[in-house]
Amino acid sequence: MLAVHARYRGREVRRAELVRRSAEALSTLQGVGEFRMLGVEDICAAIDSPEALCDIVMALLSDGGWAIGIGIVPGAPQSGQTEEVEERVRGIATASLPGRTRAGGVWVRIDAADTSRASASRASADSNDIAATFALVGHVLSKRTVEGREATSLMRSGLNQNEAAAELGISKQAMSQRLQAAGWQVESGGWQLAVNLIRRAGTTP
C-alpha cells in the first residue's frame, strides 16, 4: 500500500487556495485516492499503484513548490484496503517528512516488515534508492524552459512526438530537439526506475 503527503513550500501568497485547488486536481488522476487537506499547506492521499504514485510525484516536482513524503507498507494489496490500512500508510507518508522541509525534496519511509536489523536495513536502503531517483529526476525538471515543459507535458499526457509537434505547431525535428534539451529521456527512464523500485519495496514484506 502506498501514500503521498505533500507540503507546499512555494511562494504563492494565497497558498491555502492553491493547496485546495491542487488537492482537487490531483484527486482526479487515475489510481489516486482523495487528497485530504491537513491544515493550510499539507495534503495527503492513499495511492493505488507505483505508476500512479510516480505520476503524482512528477507532477509535484514539476510544479517546484512542494516537499513530498512517500509512505510504503510492503506486502499489502494496492486496492480494496480497509480504512485502517489506509490511515496507517498515510501516517507513514506524513512521518517521512522531516520537521524542516524544502521545496523539491522527496523523503521516503518504508514500514519494515518486522523489527529485525536486516529488515530495517533493507527498508532504509530501498527508501534511499527511491529518494535518490526522484532527486535526480527533480534536478532535470528544475532546469527546464517553458518550451521544454510544454513539450514534455504533452508527451506525458500520452501523445507521440508527431501529435505533440502538431499540437505545438512545430516540426517533428523541432519537437525532438525540445525533448532532448528538456531531458525527456532522463525523465522517462527515471520514472520507470522509480516505478520498479517502489513496486519491489511494496511487494517484498
trRosetta pair geometry for C-beta under 8 A, 3 or more apart (Angstrom, degrees):
i j d omega theta_ij theta_ji phi_ij phi_ji
1 46 6.8 -34 -179 -154 102 109
1 72 7.5 155 81 -156 50 44
1 73 4.4 4 52 50 95 112
1 76 3.9 -30 -15 93 97 133
1 77 7.3 31 -64 76 85 40
1 78 6.5 165 -98 -113 50 46
1 81 5.8 70 -110 -87 132 150
1 85 5.8 171 -50 155 170 109
1 86 7.1 -129 -175 -93 139 51
1 88 7.8 73 87 80 143 100
1 89 4.5 -122 119 -60 112 153
1 202 7.3 178 24 -153 23 109
2 46 7.1 118 84 -167 53 62
2 47 4.3 -50 99 68 106 100
2 48 7.6 -48 49 40 107 8
2 49 7.5 -55 30 74 139 4
2 50 7.0 155 -55 -81 160 51
2 53 5.0 -72 152 -71 147 138
2 70 7.3 -26 -163 -169 93 91
2 71 7.0 148 -160 85 44 63
2 72 5.7 -7 -106 -105 73 69
2 73 7.8 -141 -64 25 36 73
2 78 7.0 6 8 -131 99 93
2 89 6.5 132 148 175 3 140
2 198 7.0 38 -105 178 136 120
2 202 6.2 -36 -61 -105 100 140
3 44 6.6 24 172 -177 112 92
3 45 6.6 -171 -150 97 79 38
3 46 4.9 -46 -95 -105 93 52
3 47 6.0 166 -99 7 30 86
3 70 7.4 153 83 -159 52 47
3 71 4.3 -5 58 57 99 108
3 86 7.5 122 -79 -162 124 64
3 89 4.2 146 -14 131 120 95
3 90 4.6 -148 -160 -87 159 51
3 92 6.8 121 50 63 121 89
3 93 4.0 -115 103 -27 102 137
4 44 7.0 -167 96 -141 48 57
4 45 6.3 -2 55 56 82 78
4 47 6.0 49 -7 -31 97 129
4 53 6.3 157 -47 -142 117 85
4 56 5.4 -173 21 116 165 142
4 57 6.8 -150 -119 -67 143 82
4 68 6.4 -26 -165 -165 105 94
4 69 6.9 145 -162 81 53 55
4 70 5.7 -19 -104 -103 74 65
4 71 7.5 -161 -75 20 28 77
4 93 5.7 -170 -126 -152 12 144
5 38 7.8 -19 -147 27 103 143
5 42 6.6 -4 -177 -166 93 103
5 43 7.4 174 -153 89 51 43
5 44 4.3 -7 -107 -103 79 99
5 68 7.5 143 79 -162 52 46
5 69 4.1 -12 60 62 99 111
5 70 7.9 -154 24 -66 72 24
5 71 7.2 54 -10 -15 103 107
5 90 7.0 108 -68 -166 103 69
5 93 4.0 147 -13 132 100 103
5 94 4.6 136 -84 -81 165 57
5 96 7.1 154 41 47 118 100
5 97 6.1 -100 96 -25 123 125
6 22 7.8 -106 101 132 142 133
6 42 7.1 161 86 -149 48 54
6 43 5.3 -8 59 60 94 90
6 44 7.5 -180 20 -78 62 51
6 60 5.5 -134 -121 -122 135 146
6 66 4.8 -17 -168 -167 107 130
6 67 7.2 150 -158 77 55 48
6 68 5.4 -13 -105 -106 78 71
6 69 7.5 -159 -71 26 34 71
7 41 5.4 41 -163 133 74 104
7 42 5.0 -17 -102 -96 77 81
7 66 6.7 135 67 -159 42 72
7 67 4.6 -17 62 60 99 100
7 68 7.9 -157 24 -70 71 30
7 69 7.6 47 -9 -7 101 103
7 97 6.2 97 -10 -144 133 156
7 101 5.6 88 73 71 137 154
8 12 7.5 -52 174 43 132 113
8 15 5.6 165 113 -167 144 113
8 18 6.8 121 -132 98 156 112
8 19 5.1 -108 -22 -84 142 106
8 22 7.6 143 -78 31 118 156
8 41 4.5 -128 46 -157 90 84
8 42 7.6 -133 7 -65 76 37
8 65 5.9 8 -154 136 77 104
8 66 5.9 -45 -102 -101 48 73
9 41 7.7 72 -61 -174 52 130
9 65 6.1 -176 67 176 57 61
9 66 6.5 125 23 -125 85 19
9 67 5.1 62 -14 -21 132 98
9 101 6.1 -133 -65 107 141 95
9 102 6.2 166 147 -167 163 27
9 103 3.9 -153 88 -62 111 83
10 15 7.3 164 68 -113 87 106
10 18 7.7 -85 64 121 129 156
10 63 7.5 -76 -62 142 141 102
10 64 7.0 88 -99 102 110 75
10 65 2.5 -16 -58 -143 118 124
10 66 7.3 -20 -32 -48 99 52
10 103 5.9 95 -72 -104 59 142
11 65 7.3 -119 9 -121 59 116
12 15 5.0 129 90 -87 97 69
12 18 4.7 39 119 -21 161 159
12 65 7.0 33 -7 -154 104 161
14 17 4.5 -7 147 31 108 118
14 18 6.2 125 100 -21 75 93
15 18 5.4 -57 -145 41 39 113
15 19 5.9 39 158 -22 72 105
15 40 6.4 68 101 155 106 103
15 41 6.3 -4 144 -97 130 83
16 19 5.9 -54 -146 36 27 110
16 20 6.4 29 154 -20 62 107
16 40 4.8 -64 -92 -150 92 89
17 20 5.7 -54 -148 35 31 112
17 21 6.4 26 156 -14 65 107
18 21 5.9 -59 -147 40 30 107
18 22 6.1 31 154 -21 65 109
19 22 5.6 -54 -145 36 30 114
19 23 6.4 35 154 -23 64 104
19 37 6.6 104 132 -126 110 107
19 40 6.7 124 32 161 154 50
19 41 6.0 -149 -83 -130 152 31
19 42 7.6 21 -162 23 140 17
19 43 6.2 179 -178 -37 95 111
20 23 5.8 -53 -151 32 30 112
20 24 6.6 27 153 -16 63 105
20 37 6.4 -9 -99 -83 71 143
21 24 5.7 -54 -150 36 34 111
21 25 6.3 30 154 -17 67 108
22 25 5.8 -57 -145 39 31 108
22 26 6.0 25 160 -15 67 111
22 35 7.9 -76 115 107 72 164
22 43 6.8 -155 98 -1 103 157
22 63 7.8 28 -122 -103 129 168
23 26 6.1 -58 -141 40 25 107
23 27 6.3 31 158 -26 61 110
23 35 3.9 -147 -154 99 83 126
23 36 7.6 -101 -155 76 134 6
23 37 5.6 -76 -55 -67 169 87
23 43 4.4 -160 -92 -124 105 143
24 27 5.9 -58 -151 30 26 115
24 28 7.3 29 153 -25 58 102
24 35 7.6 -110 -49 53 25 115
25 28 6.1 -57 -165 21 35 112
26 29 6.0 -35 -168 3 48 115
26 32 6.3 -115 154 157 76 158
26 35 5.3 55 81 -34 113 144
26 43 7.4 119 51 126 142 147
26 45 7.3 -173 121 8 116 149
26 56 6.2 68 -158 -130 114 97
26 59 6.9 167 -106 96 97 147
27 32 6.1 -149 -134 115 34 113
27 33 7.5 -44 -135 122 83 34
27 34 5.0 27 -138 -130 127 51
27 35 4.8 -121 -64 8 98 89
27 45 6.9 -175 -98 -97 80 153
28 32 7.7 16 60 65 21 122
29 32 4.5 52 74 7 92 135
29 52 6.6 145 127 -151 111 93
29 55 6.2 -176 -180 115 143 130
29 56 6.7 178 69 -77 157 83
29 59 7.8 -138 -65 -20 153 156
30 52 6.4 -124 101 -103 64 111
31 47 6.5 40 140 -171 89 76
31 48 4.0 -122 -160 52 78 114
31 49 4.9 -58 -159 25 140 102
31 51 6.8 66 60 81 172 90
31 52 3.0 -136 103 -71 126 146
31 55 7.9 101 63 36 121 131
32 35 7.5 -8 158 -46 114 89
32 45 6.0 42 -179 128 87 146
32 47 5.8 -22 -114 -117 63 78
32 48 7.2 -108 -61 6 26 93
32 52 5.4 -168 -58 176 75 123
32 56 6.3 127 -102 -71 128 123
33 45 4.6 180 75 -176 87 98
33 46 4.3 34 14 62 148 79
33 47 6.7 -119 8 -74 90 35
33 48 7.3 131 -39 -40 83 84
33 86 7.3 126 -100 -147 176 131
34 45 6.2 -163 91 -121 30 111
35 43 4.5 19 173 174 115 117
35 44 6.8 141 -154 63 69 23
35 45 4.3 -66 -92 -48 59 122
36 43 6.6 162 77 -155 41 64
36 44 5.4 -25 57 62 94 79
36 45 6.7 153 6 -76 71 67
36 90 7.9 32 32 -153 127 148
37 42 7.2 118 -167 86 52 59
37 43 5.6 -33 -100 -99 52 80
38 42 4.0 -46 72 98 98 114
38 43 6.7 171 15 -93 83 24
38 44 5.8 28 -16 2 128 111
38 94 7.6 -36 83 -109 177 126
39 42 5.2 47 53 31 99 102
42 94 7.9 56 -175 -121 138 99
44 90 5.1 95 152 -159 125 105
44 93 6.2 149 -144 91 107 129
44 94 6.2 -20 -101 -66 148 98
45 56 8.0 -147 64 -128 120 157
45 90 7.4 -63 -167 -107 3 109
46 81 6.9 -122 176 54 155 142
46 86 4.4 -64 -58 -144 151 99
46 89 6.0 83 -115 81 95 122
46 90 6.1 -73 -62 -59 81 97
47 52 5.1 -175 -171 101 103 111
47 53 4.5 112 126 -76 158 85
47 56 6.6 -112 -102 1 137 146
48 52 5.5 53 53 27 81 152
48 78 5.2 86 -178 153 56 100
48 79 5.2 26 -142 -80 103 93
49 52 4.7 95 57 8 83 100
49 53 6.9 -144 96 -6 45 87
49 78 5.5 67 -83 169 58 150
50 53 5.5 -56 -146 37 33 114
50 54 6.3 31 157 -18 67 106
50 194 7.6 178 177 126 103 73
50 195 4.5 115 132 -150 117 67
50 196 7.8 133 149 -39 156 16
50 198 4.0 153 -129 92 109 118
50 199 4.6 -74 -25 -58 156 81
50 202 6.7 -159 -66 17 103 143
51 54 5.9 -57 -149 37 29 108
51 55 6.5 31 152 -21 63 105
51 195 5.7 28 -81 -122 61 124
52 55 5.6 -52 -149 34 33 114
52 56 6.5 36 152 -20 64 103
53 56 5.8 -55 -154 34 32 112
53 57 6.4 27 153 -16 66 107
53 70 6.9 79 -176 -134 124 116
53 198 6.1 -160 77 179 141 165
54 57 5.6 -53 -142 39 35 110
54 58 6.1 38 157 -21 67 106
54 191 5.3 114 161 -156 134 80
54 194 5.0 135 -110 100 119 121
54 195 5.3 -61 -23 -69 151 82
54 198 7.1 -156 -53 10 99 148
55 58 5.8 -54 -146 37 28 112
55 59 6.4 30 154 -20 62 106
56 59 5.8 -58 -152 34 29 111
56 60 6.4 23 154 -14 65 109
57 60 5.8 -58 -148 40 32 109
57 61 6.1 30 155 -18 67 108
57 68 5.8 106 -128 175 85 160
57 70 7.2 -12 -81 -73 128 121
57 106 6.6 46 -155 -117 121 132
57 134 6.0 -72 161 -124 137 131
57 194 7.4 -120 69 160 146 156
58 61 5.7 -55 -142 40 29 110
58 62 6.2 34 156 -24 64 107
58 137 7.3 -64 -107 143 85 137
58 141 7.6 175 -156 -82 71 148
58 156 7.4 -167 129 -137 142 144
58 187 7.4 87 -136 -167 123 107
58 191 6.4 1 -69 -100 137 109
59 62 5.8 -53 -148 33 28 113
59 63 6.8 32 152 -22 61 102
60 63 5.7 -50 -153 29 34 113
60 66 4.3 -70 -174 64 104 146
60 68 5.4 119 108 -78 147 126
61 64 7.3 41 173 -73 38 45
61 66 7.6 -91 -69 61 36 103
61 68 7.3 -53 -60 -14 81 146
61 104 6.6 75 -137 -133 75 65
61 106 7.5 -25 -79 -56 113 118
61 134 6.9 -154 -71 -173 145 96
61 137 6.8 58 127 111 167 97
61 138 4.5 -115 -153 -108 127 87
61 141 5.1 96 133 60 104 160
61 142 8.0 -84 171 -50 88 82
62 141 5.3 -107 -94 -168 59 132
62 149 7.0 125 -167 -136 109 103
62 153 8.0 117 -171 -84 156 94
63 66 6.1 53 76 -4 120 106
64 103 6.3 44 158 158 57 122
64 104 6.3 -5 -148 -71 56 99
64 141 7.7 -160 -73 125 85 107
64 142 6.4 113 -111 -110 107 82
65 103 5.2 -52 -148 -135 30 130
66 103 6.3 75 35 -139 17 76
66 104 7.6 105 69 -54 52 34
67 97 6.4 96 130 -135 117 114
67 101 3.5 71 -160 158 172 128
67 102 6.1 117 -88 66 113 28
67 103 6.1 -93 -52 -93 73 32
67 104 7.5 -22 -92 36 58 31
67 105 5.0 2 -132 58 87 96
67 107 7.7 17 172 2 95 104
68 105 7.0 -171 33 96 70 53
68 106 4.7 -15 73 -111 108 73
68 107 7.2 171 93 26 56 65
68 134 7.6 -105 77 159 135 153
69 93 4.8 125 117 174 99 68
69 94 6.3 110 96 -101 152 18
69 95 7.7 154 -179 60 143 34
69 96 3.9 150 -160 75 103 105
69 97 4.0 -82 -62 -48 134 90
69 106 7.9 166 -84 -159 27 51
69 107 5.1 -19 -110 70 72 98
69 108 7.7 164 -162 -84 53 31
69 109 7.3 0 -173 7 97 102
70 93 5.9 -47 -162 -123 14 91
70 96 6.2 -59 53 80 44 171
70 106 6.9 21 -11 -176 111 95
70 107 7.1 -175 23 92 73 48
70 108 4.5 -15 65 -111 109 76
70 109 7.3 169 86 27 60 59
70 130 6.9 -101 76 131 150 137
70 198 7.8 -87 172 -114 144 117
71 89 4.9 154 115 -179 120 67
71 90 6.7 171 45 -107 151 12
71 91 7.3 115 -123 73 164 41
71 92 3.3 125 -146 94 122 94
71 93 3.2 -96 -10 -52 109 68
71 94 7.4 -8 -47 7 133 52
71 95 7.4 78 -94 42 116 86
71 96 6.0 -157 -72 -20 74 125
71 109 5.7 -13 -110 68 67 92
71 111 7.4 38 -174 -30 89 99
72 89 7.4 17 -121 -144 12 105
72 92 7.2 -111 34 120 33 141
72 108 7.1 13 -2 -173 113 96
72 109 7.3 -176 28 94 76 47
72 110 4.5 -23 70 -112 110 76
72 111 6.8 -151 93 13 56 77
72 198 6.8 -154 -97 -153 136 80
72 201 5.3 28 144 124 161 115
72 202 5.2 -110 -160 -86 111 83
73 76 4.6 22 105 6 110 132
73 85 7.1 -141 70 -170 165 93
73 88 6.4 56 -75 113 146 112
73 89 4.9 -96 -13 -90 116 102
73 92 6.7 157 -59 9 86 158
73 111 4.8 1 -110 38 66 131
73 202 7.5 46 70 -138 43 78
74 110 6.5 43 -36 -175 103 106
74 111 6.8 -150 11 71 78 79
74 113 5.8 -62 74 -67 126 94
74 123 7.8 -117 -21 -101 131 101
74 201 6.3 -104 -87 159 102 57
74 202 5.8 -162 -110 -147 56 26
74 203 6.9 -59 -156 36 79 7
74 204 5.5 -52 -157 77 130 48
74 205 4.7 163 122 -99 108 44
75 113 6.7 79 -11 -108 136 108
75 202 7.9 -148 -10 167 31 49
75 203 6.9 92 -82 -156 39 31
75 204 7.3 -62 -58 106 80 12
75 205 3.3 30 -56 -72 134 106
76 81 6.9 40 164 -105 120 117
76 85 6.1 163 -154 -169 144 133
76 89 7.5 -130 62 -62 156 129
76 202 7.7 -72 50 -173 75 86
77 80 6.3 -16 110 58 132 97
77 81 6.9 -176 80 -72 87 81
78 202 7.4 50 -80 153 102 138
81 85 4.3 -114 -172 79 112 124
81 86 5.1 132 108 -51 128 88
82 85 5.1 95 56 7 78 97
82 86 7.1 -146 95 -1 42 89
83 86 5.6 -58 -147 42 35 112
83 87 6.1 39 154 -23 68 105
84 87 5.8 -54 -149 34 28 111
84 88 6.5 32 150 -23 61 105
85 88 5.4 -52 -152 32 35 116
85 89 6.6 25 156 -12 68 103
86 89 6.1 -56 -145 39 32 102
86 90 6.2 32 156 -17 66 108
87 90 5.8 -56 -145 40 30 111
87 91 6.2 35 154 -23 64 107
88 91 5.7 -58 -153 33 27 113
88 92 6.7 28 151 -20 63 103
88 111 7.7 18 153 -72 107 162
89 92 5.4 -47 -149 32 39 114
89 93 6.6 43 151 -20 65 100
89 111 7.7 -101 -105 -13 68 133
90 93 5.6 -50 -151 34 36 113
90 94 6.4 36 150 -18 65 105
91 94 5.6 -53 -148 37 33 112
91 95 6.2 32 153 -19 66 108
92 95 5.6 -55 -143 39 31 111
92 96 6.6 44 152 -35 62 99
92 109 5.3 -148 174 95 88 114
92 110 8.0 46 172 -126 136 13
92 111 5.4 -78 -108 -54 149 104
93 96 5.7 -46 -156 16 32 117
93 97 7.9 32 151 -20 57 95
93 109 7.3 -171 -95 46 29 103
94 97 6.4 -54 -171 21 39 108
95 109 5.9 -56 91 42 93 170
96 107 4.5 167 150 118 95 103
96 108 6.0 -38 -155 -158 142 7
96 109 3.7 -148 -89 -7 98 108
97 101 5.6 -27 -168 -73 103 134
97 107 5.7 149 -94 54 44 139
98 101 6.1 150 62 -73 79 74
98 107 6.6 169 -15 -82 83 161
101 105 5.9 -149 -166 60 81 132
101 107 7.8 -100 -118 -9 107 128
102 105 4.8 90 64 -20 81 122
104 138 5.4 131 -169 174 91 133
104 142 6.6 22 -123 -74 139 130
106 130 7.9 -111 133 128 123 82
106 131 5.3 -178 101 -137 93 73
106 134 4.1 -18 44 102 164 141
106 135 6.5 -138 38 -59 106 68
106 138 6.8 -175 -15 -40 116 143
107 131 6.3 14 -120 -110 29 128
108 126 7.9 -109 126 118 135 71
108 127 4.1 -176 99 -155 103 79
108 128 7.7 -146 58 -49 117 23
108 130 4.7 85 -68 81 170 121
108 131 4.8 -141 6 -53 109 95
109 127 6.1 23 -102 -122 26 138
110 123 4.0 -151 85 -158 113 95
110 124 7.9 -135 45 -55 107 29
110 126 5.7 21 -16 83 158 117
110 127 5.2 -141 -2 -63 99 99
110 201 5.4 -103 -108 -179 139 121
111 123 7.4 -117 84 -140 13 144
112 115 7.0 107 103 -92 129 33
112 116 7.9 -153 162 49 128 64
112 119 4.5 108 -173 135 108 103
112 120 4.9 -26 -94 -87 158 58
112 122 7.7 118 -124 64 94 86
112 123 4.3 -108 -83 -18 82 153
113 119 5.1 -115 48 -150 85 134
113 123 7.9 -177 -4 -60 69 120
113 205 4.2 101 -109 167 132 72
114 119 4.9 127 55 8 76 167
115 119 7.3 53 47 63 5 128
115 120 7.2 17 -163 -47 38 114
116 119 4.6 90 62 8 90 103
116 120 6.9 -161 91 -4 46 88
117 120 5.8 -60 -147 41 31 110
117 121 6.0 32 156 -23 67 110
118 121 5.7 -56 -145 36 28 112
118 122 6.4 27 157 -17 64 106
119 122 5.9 -55 -148 36 30 109
119 123 6.3 29 155 -17 64 108
120 123 5.7 -55 -147 38 31 111
120 124 6.3 32 154 -20 65 107
121 124 5.7 -55 -148 36 30 112
121 125 6.3 29 155 -18 65 107
122 125 5.8 -55 -146 37 31 110
122 126 6.2 28 157 -16 65 108
122 204 7.9 -96 148 118 135 127
123 126 5.9 -56 -145 39 29 109
123 127 6.2 34 154 -23 64 107
123 201 7.6 97 -130 -151 61 104
124 127 5.6 -53 -147 34 29 114
124 128 6.4 29 155 -18 64 106
125 128 5.8 -55 -150 36 30 111
125 129 6.5 32 153 -21 64 106
126 129 5.7 -53 -148 34 33 113
126 130 6.5 30 156 -17 65 105
126 197 6.7 164 -162 -179 83 94
126 200 7.1 -146 -133 100 124 101
126 201 4.3 142 164 -98 141 115
127 130 6.1 -59 -151 36 29 107
127 131 6.3 24 155 -14 65 111
127 201 7.7 115 -63 -133 54 151
128 131 5.8 -58 -144 41 30 110
128 132 6.1 31 157 -22 66 109
129 132 5.8 -55 -145 36 27 111
129 133 6.5 31 155 -23 62 104
129 197 5.4 -151 116 -146 114 140
130 133 5.8 -52 -153 30 31 113
130 134 6.7 22 154 -10 64 106
130 194 6.3 86 -146 -141 77 80
130 197 4.9 -179 -84 121 82 131
130 198 6.1 87 -118 -71 130 78
130 201 6.8 -49 -46 -11 133 153
131 134 6.0 -60 -152 41 32 106
131 135 6.3 39 150 -27 66 105
132 135 5.4 -50 -147 31 34 117
132 136 6.6 35 155 -19 65 101
133 136 6.0 -56 -156 33 30 109
133 137 6.5 21 152 -10 65 109
133 190 5.8 157 179 -161 88 86
133 193 5.3 -156 -138 107 135 114
133 194 4.7 174 120 -79 139 86
133 197 6.3 175 -9 16 153 152
134 137 5.6 -55 -142 44 37 109
134 138 5.8 44 156 -26 68 108
134 190 7.6 126 -94 168 36 117
134 194 6.2 75 -62 -105 81 136
135 138 5.6 -53 -143 36 26 115
135 139 6.6 34 154 -25 60 101
136 139 5.8 -51 -156 26 30 113
136 140 7.0 28 149 -14 61 102
136 186 7.7 -121 144 175 100 112
136 190 6.0 -158 93 -114 104 132
137 140 5.7 -54 -157 35 39 112
137 141 6.4 37 149 -19 69 106
137 186 7.0 174 -112 138 67 91
137 187 5.9 94 -148 -120 100 61
137 190 3.7 166 -76 133 113 156
137 191 7.1 107 -119 -54 152 62
137 194 7.3 -50 -11 -35 148 133
138 141 5.5 -53 -145 37 35 112
138 142 6.2 37 156 -25 67 106
139 142 5.9 -54 -148 31 29 112
139 143 7.0 22 156 -17 60 109
140 143 6.2 -68 -159 33 31 107
140 144 7.5 47 149 -45 62 95
140 182 8.0 82 166 158 97 56
140 183 4.1 -132 -165 115 119 157
140 186 5.0 -174 -101 102 161 133
140 187 6.0 -149 104 -64 140 83
140 190 7.4 180 24 -5 140 152
141 144 6.0 -38 -164 -5 40 118
141 183 8.0 -115 -61 76 42 127
141 187 7.0 91 -68 -99 87 116
143 183 7.3 70 69 -4 114 136
144 148 3.9 -136 -160 94 97 128
144 149 5.1 121 128 -56 131 78
144 152 7.1 -73 -131 12 153 138
144 182 5.1 39 -122 -140 106 89
144 183 7.4 -112 -77 32 95 102
145 148 4.6 102 50 5 73 102
145 149 7.1 -132 96 -5 41 85
145 181 7.5 -6 16 126 115 121
145 182 7.3 -102 35 -91 78 90
146 149 5.7 -53 -151 33 32 112
146 150 6.5 34 151 -20 65 104
147 150 5.7 -53 -151 34 33 112
147 151 6.4 30 154 -17 66 107
147 178 5.7 -108 141 -136 104 120
147 182 7.9 -135 103 -65 72 118
148 151 5.8 -55 -145 37 32 109
148 152 6.1 20 162 -9 68 110
148 178 6.0 -170 -97 -180 59 85
148 179 7.9 135 -139 -101 76 28
148 181 6.0 -116 -90 99 117 93
148 182 3.1 159 -157 -95 109 111
148 183 7.8 42 -170 24 134 74
149 152 6.2 -60 -140 44 26 102
149 153 6.0 33 158 -27 63 111
149 182 7.4 -178 -49 -134 36 132
150 153 5.9 -58 -147 32 24 114
150 154 6.8 23 157 -17 60 105
150 168 6.5 111 135 -104 122 121
151 154 6.1 -60 -159 33 29 108
151 155 6.7 24 150 -14 65 108
151 164 6.4 83 -152 159 66 130
151 168 6.9 -14 -90 -53 75 156
151 175 6.3 163 -138 -151 118 73
151 178 4.2 158 -53 125 165 127
151 179 5.5 -133 142 -70 131 71
151 182 6.0 -179 69 -5 119 155
151 184 7.4 -83 119 -67 107 129
152 155 5.4 -53 -147 39 39 113
152 156 6.0 41 153 -22 69 106
152 179 6.8 129 -77 -122 75 75
152 182 5.2 -146 -42 136 119 146
152 184 5.4 -166 -104 -99 98 95
152 187 6.5 57 -152 43 135 164
153 156 5.7 -54 -145 37 30 112
153 157 6.5 34 152 -25 62 105
154 157 5.6 -53 -151 29 32 114
154 159 5.0 -35 163 45 88 133
154 163 7.7 -164 164 108 115 86
154 164 3.9 131 119 -128 132 103
154 167 5.7 174 -131 70 144 148
154 168 7.2 -111 -22 -41 160 105
155 159 6.3 -89 -98 67 35 82
155 161 7.4 11 -98 -82 105 60
155 164 5.7 -14 -63 -73 70 156
155 179 6.8 82 -43 -112 152 121
155 184 6.2 33 63 -145 166 131
159 163 4.0 -134 -164 95 103 119
159 164 4.5 135 111 -59 128 82
159 167 6.7 -39 -145 -12 170 140
160 163 5.1 90 51 14 69 104
160 164 6.9 -136 97 -6 31 93
161 164 5.7 -57 -142 40 30 110
161 165 6.1 33 158 -23 66 107
161 172 5.9 77 133 -148 108 89
161 175 5.3 145 -171 116 89 133
161 176 6.4 32 -160 -72 142 77
161 179 7.2 -74 -114 -20 107 151
162 165 5.8 -55 -147 35 27 111
162 166 6.5 26 154 -18 62 106
162 172 5.8 -18 -98 -98 65 114
163 166 5.7 -54 -150 36 31 111
163 167 6.4 35 151 -23 64 105
164 167 5.5 -52 -150 32 33 116
164 168 6.5 18 156 -6 66 108
164 175 5.8 129 96 -151 101 137
165 168 6.1 -66 -149 46 30 101
165 170 5.3 -101 -158 78 79 75
165 171 6.3 -33 -172 135 132 17
165 172 4.9 -102 -30 -88 171 50
165 174 6.9 121 -135 67 108 88
165 175 3.8 -93 -83 -40 98 142
166 169 7.3 34 -173 -74 32 36
168 175 6.9 144 47 -94 134 99
170 174 4.1 -101 164 87 118 134
170 175 5.7 147 93 -54 111 79
170 178 7.7 77 94 -18 159 136
171 174 4.6 98 55 6 80 101
171 175 6.9 -139 98 -5 45 86
172 175 5.5 -52 -149 35 34 115
172 176 6.3 38 151 -22 66 103
173 176 5.6 -51 -150 33 32 113
173 177 6.5 32 152 -18 63 105
174 177 5.6 -54 -150 36 33 113
174 178 6.4 36 151 -21 65 104
175 178 5.7 -54 -151 34 33 112
175 179 6.4 29 154 -17 66 106
176 179 5.9 -56 -148 37 30 109
176 180 6.3 30 154 -19 64 107
177 180 5.7 -54 -146 36 31 111
177 181 6.3 28 157 -15 65 108
178 181 5.9 -59 -147 40 29 108
178 182 6.0 20 156 -14 65 114
179 182 5.7 -62 -142 43 29 108
179 184 3.9 -29 -173 0 90 144
179 185 7.7 88 148 -28 99 75
180 183 7.9 41 175 -63 29 28
180 184 7.1 -55 -68 25 27 100
180 185 7.6 14 -115 -4 58 108
182 187 7.9 -24 130 -10 91 131
183 186 4.2 -35 180 37 97 121
183 187 5.9 105 120 -25 86 91
184 187 5.6 -55 -149 37 34 112
184 188 6.2 32 156 -19 68 106
185 188 5.7 -53 -144 38 32 111
185 189 6.1 28 158 -14 65 109
186 189 5.9 -58 -145 42 28 107
186 190 6.0 27 157 -19 64 112
187 190 5.8 -59 -143 40 26 110
187 191 6.2 31 157 -24 64 105
188 191 5.8 -51 -148 31 28 113
188 192 6.6 22 156 -14 62 106
189 192 5.9 -57 -149 38 32 107
189 193 6.2 32 154 -19 66 107
190 193 5.6 -54 -144 38 32 112
190 194 6.2 33 157 -19 66 106
191 194 5.9 -58 -151 37 28 110
191 195 6.4 31 151 -21 64 105
192 195 5.5 -50 -148 33 34 115
192 196 6.4 33 154 -18 65 105
193 196 5.8 -56 -150 36 31 110
193 197 6.3 28 154 -17 66 108
194 197 5.8 -56 -144 39 31 109
194 198 6.1 28 159 -17 66 109
195 198 6.0 -60 -145 39 25 107
195 199 6.2 25 157 -19 64 109
196 199 5.8 -55 -145 36 28 110
196 200 6.4 27 156 -18 63 107
197 200 5.8 -55 -148 37 29 110
197 201 6.3 24 155 -14 65 109
198 201 5.7 -56 -144 41 31 108
198 202 5.8 22 159 -15 67 115
199 202 5.9 -63 -139 44 26 106
199 203 6.0 3 168 -3 65 117
200 203 6.6 -71 -138 44 21 95
200 204 6.0 4 170 -9 63 121
201 204 6.6 -68 -134 40 21 100
